[in-house]
Amino acid sequence: MVTRRSFAALLASGLAMPFVLRAHAQNIENLRGRIESMTQLHSLQVQRGEDVLFAKAPRGAGLDGSANIKSCAKSLVALLLGVAIDRGEIADVKARLGDVAPGIIPSNATQGVADITMEDLVTLRAGLEPTSGPNYGRWVSSDNWLAFALRRPMVASPGSRMIYSSGTTHILGAALAKATGETLLEQARSRLGAPMNFEIPPWTRDPQGHYLGGNEMALTPRAMLKIAVMLRDEGRFEGRQVVPAEWIKASLVPRGRSPFSGLGYGYGWFLSESGFALARGYGGQVIAAHPERRLAVAITSDPTQQARSEGYFGELMGLIEGPILALA
């Protein structure tokens, strides 16, 4: 029997290498076998350190074709907030909406919205009734998405609990545009895309011209993996600090908890108990990083099908927490 002590001795002597290689090969085979039956999955990439261990696109547009990352865009908007604060364009995460972007608040907004902070917005704890779920259709059919979102009734005290809402992140995106003087597209391109060498095409805008701050952004799977690597490496990518390290560290501290998946939620990122930080988008779009295990993961899926926590997204989490984590 190989005990932990005897295995360590074997590893030190190099004799355990065939055993390690066989285990690694088995983990890869397990991963390949699991995704064969997941017909909703379009692509999967796993990187450990500098090595891409797995990169397959059995369906969809391939690793170099654009994919709608859906609500993974919320996590990118959160990264842009960190950059804006670092540049002094927003004072800090506690800055009030009424100070950062008073011009986007309608005259008949819900009382108290001016006091909502950037932290409330990026953690989805604004307290406003959500525009997602059954309200999404009415929201995007309205003639002013910001006004619609800012007129929702308060259903919780700002900063108290997570309420999943694309309207909340859209407010944050519009505030970022006002504070920086750049559209959300310009920020995403210059502050994320250019430093990591990937393209970001234009995406949906609201009737007033604001880019949707929480949905419909398109990236290639390879670009998604770059973001995962950057997140894993405390904001650095190929030797360049893209997002401040302190912002990344703060982002991975749970500030709330999803009532649907049970996952923690930081500054725009879901947080699993095993140590993964994840961006999650409708249909099963995932950008994930495990800093301690040096893993980066990118997953695209059919964006027209649901991916509930008790369904397909649960399968993806089983994949991430199972054979993918075993590759570390």
C-alpha positions in Angstrom: 0.0 0.0 0.0 1.3 3.5 -0.8 1.0 5.7 2.2 1.3 9.5 2.1 4.8 9.3 3.5 5.9 6.6 1.1 4.3 8.4 -1.8 6.2 11.6 -0.9 9.4 9.6 -0.9 8.6 8.1 -4.3 7.8 11.5 -5.6 11.0 13.0 -4.4 13.0 10.2 -6.0 11.1 10.5 -9.3 9.7 7.0 -9.2 6.1 8.2 -8.7 6.0 10.1 -11.9 4.4 7.3 -13.9 1.7 7.1 -11.2 1.1 10.9 -11.3 0.9 10.8 -15.1 -1.6 7.9 -15.1 -3.7 9.8 -12.6 -3.6 12.9 -14.7 -4.5 11.0 -17.8 -7.4 9.4 -16.0 -8.7 12.8 -14.8 -8.6 14.1 -18.4 -10.4 11.0 -19.6 -13.1 11.4 -16.9 -13.5 15.0 -18.0 -13.8 14.0 -21.7 -16.3 11.3 -20.8 -18.5 13.6 -18.7 -18.9 16.3 -21.4 -19.9 13.8 -24.1 -23.4 13.5 -22.6 -23.7 17.2 -21.9 -25.4 18.2 -25.2 -26.0 21.8 -24.0 -22.2 22.4 -23.6 -20.4 24.2 -26.5 -16.8 24.5 -25.2 -14.6 23.8 -22.2 -11.1 25.0 -21.5 -9.0 24.3 -18.4 -5.7 26.0 -17.7 -3.4 25.1 -14.7 -0.5 27.5 -14.3 0.7 28.3 -17.8 -0.5 25.0 -19.3 -3.8 24.5 -21.1 -4.8 21.0 -20.0 -8.1 20.8 -21.8 -9.5 22.7 -24.7 -12.5 21.3 -26.6 -15.4 22.8 -28.5 -17.7 19.9 -29.5 -20.5 22.4 -30.4 -21.1 26.0 -31.1 -18.8 28.5 -32.9 -15.5 27.0 -31.7 -12.9 28.5 -29.4 -12.3 31.5 -31.7 -15.9 32.2 -32.5 -17.9 34.8 -30.5 -20.2 33.6 -27.8 -22.9 35.5 -25.9 -21.6 35.4 -22.3 -24.9 36.7 -21.0 -24.7 37.7 -17.3 -21.0 36.9 -17.1 -20.9 40.6 -18.3 -21.8 41.6 -14.7 -18.5 40.3 -13.5 -16.7 42.3 -16.2 -18.5 45.5 -15.2 -17.4 44.8 -11.6 -13.8 44.6 -12.9 -14.2 48.0 -14.6 -15.5 49.5 -11.3 -12.2 48.5 -9.7 -10.2 50.1 -12.5 -12.2 53.3 -12.3 -11.7 53.5 -8.5 -7.9 52.9 -9.0 -7.8 55.7 -11.5 -9.5 58.1 -9.2 -12.6 58.5 -11.5 -14.7 57.2 -8.6 -13.7 58.1 -5.0 -14.1 54.6 -3.6 -16.5 51.7 -3.4 -18.6 53.5 -0.8 -19.3 56.4 -3.1 -23.0 57.3 -3.5 -24.9 57.1 -6.8 -26.1 60.6 -6.2 -22.5 61.8 -6.1 -21.1 59.6 -8.9 -23.8 60.0 -11.5 -26.7 62.3 -10.3 -27.7 62.9 -13.9 -29.0 59.3 -14.4 -31.4 59.6 -11.5 -35.0 60.5 -12.8 -36.9 63.2 -10.9 -39.5 60.6 -9.8 -37.0 57.9 -8.7 -37.7 55.8 -5.7 -36.8 57.6 -2.5 -33.3 56.7 -1.3 -31.7 55.7 -4.6 -29.3 58.6 -4.5 -27.8 57.0 -1.3 -27.2 53.6 -2.9 -23.4 53.0 -3.0 -21.2 51.5 -5.7 -20.7 48.6 -3.3 -24.5 48.1 -3.1 -24.7 48.0 -6.9 -21.7 45.7 -7.5 -22.8 43.2 -4.9 -26.4 43.2 -6.1 -27.6 44.6 -2.8 -29.2 47.8 -4.1 -32.5 46.8 -2.4 -34.6 47.6 -5.4 -37.2 45.2 -6.8 -35.4 43.2 -9.5 -35.8 43.7 -13.2 -34.7 40.1 -13.9 -36.9 37.1 -13.9 -40.6 37.9 -14.6 -39.9 41.6 -14.8 -37.2 41.4 -17.5 -39.5 41.6 -20.5 -41.3 44.7 -19.1 -37.9 46.3 -18.3 -36.3 45.9 -21.7 -39.6 46.9 -23.4 -39.7 50.2 -21.5 -38.6 53.5 -23.1 -36.0 54.2 -20.4 -34.2 51.3 -18.8 -32.4 53.4 -16.1 -35.6 55.2 -15.1 -37.5 51.9 -15.0 -34.9 50.3 -12.7 -34.5 53.4 -10.4 -38.3 53.6 -10.0 -38.6 50.0 -8.7 -39.9 49.9 -5.1 -37.4 49.2 -2.3 -37.9 45.6 -1.2 -34.9 45.5 1.1 -32.6 48.0 2.8 -29.6 48.8 0.5 -26.6 46.7 1.5 -28.7 44.1 3.3 -29.2 41.2 1.0 -28.5 40.0 -2.5 -31.3 40.6 -5.1 -30.3 39.3 -8.5 -31.1 42.0 -11.0 -29.6 43.0 -14.4 -31.1 46.4 -13.8 -28.8 46.9 -10.8 -25.7 46.2 -12.9 -27.1 48.4 -15.7 -27.3 51.3 -13.2 -23.7 50.6 -12.3 -22.6 50.5 -15.9 -24.3 53.9 -16.6 -22.7 55.4 -13.5 -19.3 54.2 -14.7 -19.9 55.8 -18.1 -20.7 59.1 -16.5 -17.8 59.0 -14.1 -15.2 58.0 -16.7 -16.5 59.9 -19.7 -16.2 56.7 -21.7 -19.0 54.3 -22.8 -19.0 50.9 -21.2 -17.8 49.5 -24.6 -14.9 51.9 -24.7 -13.9 51.0 -21.1 -14.2 47.3 -21.7 -12.0 47.5 -24.9 -9.3 49.8 -23.5 -9.1 48.5 -19.9 -9.7 44.8 -20.4 -9.5 43.8 -24.1 -6.5 45.8 -25.2 -4.2 44.8 -22.2 -5.1 41.1 -22.7 -5.2 41.2 -26.5 -8.8 40.3 -27.3 -11.6 42.0 -29.2 -14.9 43.1 -27.8 -17.7 43.7 -30.3 -20.5 46.2 -29.6 -23.5 44.8 -27.8 -27.0 45.8 -26.9 -27.7 49.4 -25.9 -30.8 50.9 -24.2 -33.0 53.5 -25.7 -30.7 56.3 -24.3 -27.6 54.7 -25.8 -26.1 53.1 -22.6 -24.6 49.7 -23.2 -26.4 47.1 -21.3 -24.5 46.7 -18.0 -25.1 43.1 -17.2 -26.0 41.0 -20.2 -25.6 40.3 -23.9 -21.8 41.0 -24.2 -20.0 38.7 -26.7 -16.5 37.2 -26.2 -14.6 34.3 -27.7 -14.0 31.3 -25.4 -10.3 32.1 -25.6 -10.9 35.6 -24.3 -13.0 34.2 -21.5 -10.1 32.0 -20.5 -7.7 35.0 -20.4 -10.1 36.8 -18.0 -10.1 33.7 -15.8 -6.3 33.6 -15.8 -6.2 37.3 -14.9 -8.6 36.8 -12.1 -6.6 33.8 -10.8 -3.4 35.8 -10.9 -4.6 38.8 -8.8 -5.3 41.0 -11.7 -2.1 40.3 -13.7 -1.9 39.0 -17.2 1.4 38.2 -18.9 3.3 40.4 -16.5 0.9 43.4 -16.7 -1.4 44.5 -13.9 -4.7 44.8 -15.7 -7.0 45.2 -12.6 -5.6 46.3 -9.2 -4.6 43.3 -7.1 -6.4 44.8 -4.0 -9.6 45.0 -6.0 -9.4 41.4 -7.0 -8.7 40.4 -3.4 -11.7 42.4 -2.2 -13.8 41.0 -5.0 -13.3 37.4 -3.7 -14.6 38.2 -0.2 -18.3 37.1 0.1 -20.6 40.0 0.8 -23.9 38.2 0.2 -25.3 34.8 -0.8 -27.4 33.8 -3.8 -30.8 32.6 -2.8 -30.9 30.3 -5.8 -27.5 28.5 -5.9 -26.4 29.1 -2.3 -23.1 30.4 -3.6 -21.5 33.4 -1.9 -21.2 36.6 -3.9 -18.4 39.2 -3.8 -17.8 42.2 -6.0 -19.5 40.7 -9.1 -18.2 37.1 -8.6 -19.9 34.0 -7.2 -17.8 32.2 -4.7 -17.8 28.5 -4.0 -16.8 26.8 -0.7 -14.0 25.0 -2.5 -12.3 28.2 -3.5 -13.6 28.9 -7.0 -14.7 32.4 -8.1 -17.2 32.3 -11.0 -19.0 34.5 -13.4 -22.2 32.9 -14.4 -24.4 33.6 -17.5 -27.8 32.3 -18.7 -27.6 29.0 -20.5 -24.4 27.9 -18.8 -21.7 30.5 -19.6 -18.9 30.4 -17.0 -15.6 32.1 -16.3 -14.0 30.6 -13.2 -10.7 30.7 -11.3 -9.3 28.9 -8.4 -6.3 31.0 -7.2 -5.0 28.5 -4.7 -5.1 25.6 -7.1 -3.8 27.8 -10.0 -6.8 26.8 -12.2 -8.6 28.9 -14.8 -11.8 27.7 -16.5 -13.9 28.9 -19.4 -17.2 27.3 -20.4 -19.7 28.2 -23.1 -23.1 26.6 -23.6 -26.3 26.9 -25.7 -27.5 30.4 -24.7 -31.1 29.7 -25.6 -31.6 27.0 -23.0 -32.0 27.4 -19.2 -29.3 26.4 -16.8 -30.8 26.2 -13.4 -28.8 25.4 -10.2 -30.7 22.2 -9.8 -30.3 21.3 -13.5 -27.6 22.0 -16.1 -25.7 24.6 -14.0 -25.7 22.0 -11.2 -24.1 19.6 -13.7 -21.5 22.2 -14.6 -20.7 22.8 -10.9 -20.3 19.1 -10.5 -17.8 19.2 -13.4 -15.9 22.1 -12.0 -15.8 20.8 -8.4 -15.1 17.2 -9.6 -12.9 16.3 -12.5 -11.7 19.8 -13.2 -10.6 20.5 -9.6 -8.9 17.0 -9.6 -6.6 18.3 -12.3 -5.0 20.7 -9.9 
